[in-house]
Amino acid sequence: MDIQQNPVTLSFHDPTLETAYLSNYSKKTLLQVRIALLLAIGLFSAFAFLDPWIAPDQKYEIWLIRFALVVPTLLIFLGFTFARCLQKYMQVLMSLTVLVTGSGVSAMMAVMGGIGSFLYSEGLLLVIMCGSIFCGLRFIYATTACLGATATYGFVDLLIKQHPLHIFITNNFFLISANIIGMFASYALERYSRRDFLNGKTIEKKRQESEALLLNILPKTIAEQLKSNVGTIAEKFDAVTILFVDIVGFTQLSEKISPEELVALLNKIFSIFDRLTDKYSLEKIKTIGDAYMVVGGLPEPREESAEAVADFALEMQQELECFNQANTQTFEIRVGIHTGPAVAGVIGIRKFIYDVWGDSVNTASRMESHGIPGQIQVSEATYQVLKHQYRFSTRGTIEVKGKGTMRTYFLKGKKTQSLSQKSLLLQ
């Protein structure tokens, strides 16, 4: 993810990324905001026990500021954090919290006399440091709020207390120093927060890419099992429909054209097959040279798997004809289909592949290898499943290597409804 960050304004150049960051930051700091408010309420109230010692003559005025103005305001702000519609304004809310708390301290200093006003200025230092670091404020909000709180102290010190200039400068020197330190801290925190956000986005993007790559190799359910470290993954299926297809004459063609041209042609054809696999929700198992293997009915059992494979095979023939016309080629395919039980799973510890085993696989392979170019040869088992919905021609009994004699059929297409059947459906 190549994203630049403006080092001055602390913002991403991409508006979408900036919006995502602000939303994420608001959610991430919500609990921190609530804790900061609770802490402010607790400490501001707890420090009331010092008032009779430091300013016995003004304790009631100070308590009025504490418990009639500042603490109720902070309680209201705390309640706002639980209103969903206001949660996106948490930065403004916390800025006001810092400003209100700082102004409350300045107001108490304004009514105090003697050393009390100097002692309570330390409370303002605490407000500034907490506002810069603990409240979860972004740099611009932390700086504005803390400088605003400091300005209220300057107003009290210069205009109400009317301290001499050297006292005013001395008092504000520490507050301004605290602001500078707080600004550096809040700037660094936001920079780290933005970097962490970008790293999270990068990691998530890489995770999605890895997930997509894994799903290109394995079915989703199998990938989830593999990630869960369940060990050997194997499952028996009572009825799956297996298809093998081979491009006739492709091996001979490889001797006449360059490897680059050969791979390009094969990629175009197999890409067509891949799209059809997705269309009919079938599972592509593998390619072996110019052979292509597809199975219906796994990894999730499926009643109409044979029909889906049959439709796939018929449309595959049509698509290859279109491909030949568009590329001035004369390719033919030999297709074999068989329906029966099989075992499927993942074995080994490297270069995982989801594969299928069993006699049904061998039979489907034999249907293809003993087939005729341009024809879709199916076994007796597949014929029995499809004979009521599809048209077939009988090839008859053939000798199949390793299987003996087998009766096979050629799939020709779907059966069309008669006029009487159509009229019944319309009624």
C-alpha positions in Angstrom: 0.0 0.0 0.0 1.8 3.1 -1.3 0.3 5.9 0.8 2.1 9.1 1.7 1.4 11.0 4.8 1.6 14.8 5.2 4.1 15.4 8.0 2.7 18.9 8.8 -1.1 18.4 8.9 -1.0 14.7 9.9 -3.4 13.6 7.2 -3.5 11.0 4.4 -3.6 12.3 0.8 -6.3 9.7 0.0 -9.6 11.1 1.4 -11.1 7.6 1.7 -8.2 6.4 3.7 -8.4 9.6 5.9 -12.1 9.0 6.6 -11.4 5.4 7.4 -8.7 6.3 9.8 -10.8 9.0 11.6 -13.7 6.5 12.0 -11.3 3.8 13.3 -9.6 6.2 15.7 -12.9 7.4 17.1 -14.0 3.8 17.8 -10.6 2.8 19.1 -10.4 5.7 21.6 -14.0 5.7 22.8 -13.2 3.6 26.0 -10.1 5.8 26.6 -12.3 8.9 26.4 -14.7 7.5 28.9 -11.9 6.6 31.3 -10.4 10.0 30.9 -13.7 11.7 31.7 -14.3 9.5 34.8 -10.8 10.2 35.9 -11.3 14.0 35.5 -14.6 13.8 37.4 -13.0 11.8 40.2 -9.8 13.8 40.6 -11.5 17.2 40.3 -14.0 16.1 43.0 -11.3 14.5 45.2 -9.1 17.6 45.3 -12.0 19.4 47.1 -10.6 18.1 50.4 -7.6 20.5 49.9 -9.8 23.6 49.5 -10.4 24.2 53.3 -6.7 24.1 53.9 -5.5 26.1 51.0 -8.3 28.7 50.8 -10.5 28.5 53.9 -12.1 31.9 53.2 -13.1 31.0 49.6 -13.9 27.3 50.0 -17.6 27.8 49.3 -17.0 29.7 46.1 -14.5 27.1 45.0 -16.9 24.3 45.8 -19.5 26.1 43.7 -17.2 26.1 40.8 -16.2 22.5 41.3 -19.6 20.9 41.9 -22.1 23.3 40.3 -20.2 24.0 37.1 -17.2 21.8 36.2 -18.3 18.4 37.5 -21.9 18.5 36.1 -20.5 19.6 32.8 -18.1 16.6 32.7 -20.9 14.3 33.7 -23.0 15.6 30.8 -20.0 15.0 28.5 -19.7 11.5 29.8 -23.3 10.8 29.0 -22.7 12.1 25.4 -20.2 9.3 24.9 -23.0 6.7 25.1 -25.1 8.5 22.4 -24.2 6.8 19.1 -25.0 9.8 17.0 -22.5 11.9 19.0 -19.6 9.4 19.1 -18.1 10.8 15.9 -17.7 14.1 17.8 -15.5 12.6 20.5 -12.5 14.7 19.6 -14.5 18.0 20.0 -16.0 16.6 23.2 -12.6 15.8 24.8 -11.3 19.2 23.7 -14.1 20.9 25.5 -13.4 18.6 28.5 -9.8 19.8 28.7 -10.9 23.4 28.1 -13.7 23.3 30.8 -11.4 21.6 33.3 -8.6 24.0 32.7 -11.0 27.0 32.8 -12.4 25.6 36.1 -9.0 25.6 37.6 -8.4 29.1 36.4 -11.7 30.2 37.8 -10.9 28.8 41.2 -7.5 30.6 41.1 -9.4 33.8 40.3 -11.3 33.7 43.6 -8.4 32.6 45.7 -6.0 34.9 47.5 -2.4 34.5 48.5 -0.4 31.3 47.8 -3.5 29.3 47.0 -3.6 30.6 43.4 0.0 29.6 42.8 -0.6 26.1 44.2 -3.6 25.5 42.1 -1.6 26.4 39.0 0.0 23.0 39.4 -3.5 21.6 38.7 -3.5 23.3 35.4 -0.2 21.7 34.5 -1.8 18.3 35.2 -4.7 19.2 32.9 -2.3 20.1 30.1 -0.3 17.0 30.4 -3.3 14.7 30.6 -5.0 16.6 27.7 -1.9 16.1 25.5 -1.2 12.4 26.3 -4.0 10.6 28.1 -7.3 11.8 26.6 -6.8 10.3 23.2 -6.8 13.7 21.5 -5.3 14.1 18.0 -2.6 16.7 17.7 -4.7 19.6 16.4 -7.4 19.1 19.1 -4.9 18.6 21.9 -2.9 21.7 21.0 -6.0 23.9 20.7 -7.6 22.7 23.9 -4.4 23.0 26.0 -3.5 26.4 24.6 -7.1 27.5 25.3 -6.8 26.3 28.9 -3.5 28.2 29.3 -5.1 31.3 27.8 -7.7 31.3 30.6 -5.0 31.2 33.2 -3.2 34.1 31.4 -6.4 36.1 31.5 -6.8 35.5 35.2 -3.2 36.2 36.0 -2.9 39.4 34.0 -6.3 41.0 34.2 -7.9 39.7 37.4 -4.9 39.1 39.7 -2.9 41.9 38.0 0.4 40.3 38.9 3.5 42.2 37.9 4.9 41.4 34.5 7.8 39.4 35.8 5.5 37.2 37.9 3.2 36.8 34.9 6.1 35.7 32.7 7.5 33.3 35.4 4.1 31.6 35.9 3.3 31.2 32.2 6.8 30.0 31.4 6.1 26.6 33.1 2.6 26.4 31.5 4.0 27.2 28.0 6.8 24.6 28.5 4.2 22.0 29.4 2.3 22.9 26.3 5.4 22.5 24.1 6.2 19.1 25.7 2.5 18.1 25.3 2.5 19.2 21.6 5.5 17.0 20.8 3.9 14.1 22.7 0.5 14.4 21.0 2.2 14.8 17.6 4.3 11.7 18.1 1.3 9.7 19.4 -0.8 10.6 16.3 2.1 9.8 14.0 2.4 6.3 15.6 -1.4 5.9 15.5 -1.5 6.6 11.8 1.5 4.3 11.1 -0.2 1.6 13.1 -3.4 2.1 11.1 -1.4 1.9 7.8 0.4 -1.3 9.0 -3.0 -2.8 9.9 -4.3 -2.0 6.5 -1.3 -3.5 4.8 -1.5 -6.6 6.9 -5.2 -7.0 6.2 -4.5 -6.5 2.4 -1.8 -9.2 2.5 -4.2 -11.5 4.5 -6.9 -11.1 1.9 -4.4 -11.7 -0.9 -3.2 -14.9 0.9 -6.8 -15.9 1.5 -7.7 -15.4 -2.2 -4.6 -17.4 -3.2 -5.5 -20.2 -0.9 -9.1 -20.2 -2.3 -7.7 -20.5 -5.8 -6.0 -23.7 -4.7 -8.5 -25.2 -2.3 -12.3 -25.1 -1.8 -13.4 -22.7 0.9 -14.5 -25.3 3.4 -11.3 -27.3 3.0 -9.2 -24.1 3.3 -11.0 -23.3 6.6 -10.2 -26.8 7.9 -6.6 -26.6 6.8 -6.2 -23.2 8.7 -7.6 -24.9 11.8 -4.9 -27.5 11.8 -7.3 -30.4 11.8 -4.6 -32.8 10.5 -5.4 -35.1 7.5 -8.4 -33.9 5.6 -10.3 -36.7 3.9 -14.0 -37.4 3.3 -16.0 -40.1 1.6 -18.8 -39.1 -0.8 -21.4 -41.6 -1.9 -22.1 -40.1 -5.2 -20.1 -37.6 -7.2 -19.9 -37.0 -10.9 -16.4 -36.8 -12.4 -15.5 -35.3 -15.7 -12.2 -35.6 -17.7 -11.7 -33.6 -20.8 -8.7 -33.8 -23.2 -7.9 -31.5 -26.1 -7.4 -33.7 -29.1 -4.2 -33.1 -31.1 -2.7 -30.6 -28.7 0.4 -32.7 -28.1 1.1 -32.8 -31.9 0.5 -29.0 -32.1 3.2 -28.5 -29.4 5.8 -29.7 -31.9 4.8 -27.0 -34.4 4.6 -23.8 -32.4 6.7 -22.1 -29.8 6.2 -22.9 -26.1 4.9 -19.4 -25.5 2.2 -19.7 -28.1 1.3 -23.1 -26.9 0.9 -22.0 -23.3 -1.1 -18.9 -24.4 -3.5 -21.0 -26.4 -3.9 -23.5 -23.5 -4.5 -20.7 -21.1 -7.3 -19.2 -23.2 -9.1 -22.5 -23.5 -8.7 -23.4 -19.8 -9.8 -20.0 -18.8 -13.1 -20.6 -20.6 -13.4 -23.9 -18.8 -12.7 -22.1 -15.5 -15.5 -19.7 -16.0 -17.9 -22.5 -16.8 -16.8 -24.3 -13.7 -17.7 -21.2 -11.6 -21.0 -20.9 -13.5 -22.1 -24.4 -12.7 -20.6 -24.4 -9.1 -18.3 -27.3 -9.9 -14.9 -28.1 -8.3 -11.9 -27.9 -10.6 -9.5 -30.5 -9.3 -6.5 -30.1 -11.5 -5.0 -29.9 -15.0 -2.5 -32.4 -16.3 -0.9 -31.2 -19.5 -3.8 -30.5 -21.8 -6.2 -32.6 -19.7 -8.8 -30.9 -17.4 -10.6 -32.6 -14.4 -13.8 -31.4 -12.8 -16.0 -32.9 -10.1 -19.6 -32.1 -9.1 -21.0 -33.0 -5.6 -18.0 -32.0 -3.4 -16.7 -30.7 -1.1 -20.4 -30.2 -0.3 -22.8 -33.0 -1.3 -25.1 -32.0 -4.1 -28.1 -33.9 -5.5 -28.0 -32.4 -9.0 -24.2 -32.7 -9.4 -24.6 -35.0 -12.5 -26.9 -32.5 -14.2 -24.5 -29.7 -13.5 -21.6 -31.6 -15.0 -23.7 -32.6 -18.0 -24.6 -28.9 -18.6 -20.9 -28.0 -18.2 -19.8 -30.5 -20.8 -22.4 -29.4 -23.3 -21.6 -25.7 -23.0 -17.9 -26.5 -23.0 -18.4 -28.0 -26.5 -20.2 -24.8 -27.7 -17.6 -22.5 -26.2 -14.8 -24.4 -27.9 -16.6 -24.0 -31.3 -16.7 -20.3 -30.7 -13.1 -20.3 -29.7 -12.1 -22.1 -32.9 -14.0 -19.6 -35.1 -12.4 -16.6 -33.3 -8.9 -18.1 -33.4 -9.0 -20.0 -36.7 -8.3 -23.3 -34.9 -9.8 -26.8 -35.3 -9.6 -28.1 -31.8 -11.8 -30.9 -30.6 -12.3 -32.2 -27.1 -12.8 -35.8 -25.9 -14.9 -35.9 -22.7 -15.6 -38.7 -20.3 -18.0 -38.7 -17.4 -18.8 -41.2 -14.6 -20.9 -41.0 -11.4 -20.0 -43.0 -8.3 -18.5 -42.9 -4.8 -15.1 -41.3 -4.2 -12.8 -40.1 -1.5 -11.6 -36.5 -1.5 -9.2 -34.5 0.6 -5.8 -33.0 1.2 -2.7 -35.0 2.0 1.0 -34.1 2.6 2.6 -31.1 4.2 3.8 -29.1 1.2 2.2 -27.9 -2.0 -1.3 -28.7 -0.9 -3.8 -29.9 -3.5 -7.4 -31.0 -3.1 -7.6 -34.3 -4.9 -10.1 -37.2 -5.5 -9.4 -40.9 -5.3 -11.2 -44.1 -5.9 -12.4 -46.4 -8.7 -14.8 -43.8 -9.9 -11.9 -41.5 -10.8 -10.3 -44.3 -12.9 -13.6 -45.0 -14.6 -14.2 -41.4 -15.5 -10.6 -41.2 -16.9 -11.3 -44.4 -19.0 -14.5 -42.8 -20.3 -12.3 -40.0 -21.7 -9.3 -42.0 -22.9 -11.6 -44.5 -24.7 -13.9 -41.8 -26.0 -14.2 -40.3 -29.5 -13.1 -36.7 -30.4 -16.0 -34.3 -30.3 -18.1 -36.7 -28.2 -19.1 -36.7 -24.5 -18.9 -40.3 -23.4 -20.7 -41.3 -20.2 -20.8 -44.5 -18.2 -23.9 -46.6 -17.5 -24.1 -45.1 -14.0 -24.2 -41.5 -15.3 -26.7 -42.5 -18.0 -29.1 -43.9 -15.4 -29.0 -40.6 -13.5 -29.5 -38.4 -16.5 -31.6 -40.4 -19.0 -34.9 -38.7 -18.2 -33.6 -35.1 -18.7 -31.0 -35.5 -21.4 -30.7 -37.1 -24.9 -28.3 -39.9 -25.5 -27.1 -42.1 -28.3 -26.0 -45.6 -27.4 -22.4 -46.4 -28.3 -22.8 -50.0 -27.1 -20.4 -52.3 -25.3 -16.7 -51.4 -25.5 -13.6 -53.0 -24.0 -12.1 -50.7 -21.3 -8.6 -51.1 -20.1 -8.6 -52.4 -16.5 -12.4 -52.5 -16.4 -13.4 -55.2 -18.9 -16.4 -54.6 -21.1 -18.6 -51.6 -20.4 -21.8 -50.2 -21.9 -21.4 -46.5 -22.7 -23.4 -43.7 -24.1 -22.8 -40.3 -25.9 -24.5 -37.3 -24.3 -26.2 -35.2 -27.0 -28.1 -32.5 -25.2 -31.1 -31.8 -23.0 -34.5 -33.1 -23.8 -37.1 -30.5 -25.1 -40.5 -30.5 -23.6 -43.4 -31.6 -25.7 -46.2 -29.1 -26.5 -48.6 -31.0 -24.1 -46.0 -30.7 -21.3 -45.6 -27.0 -21.9 -49.4 -26.4 -21.9 -49.7 -28.3 -18.6 -47.0 -26.1 -17.0 -48.7 -22.9 -18.2 -52.1 -23.9 -16.6 
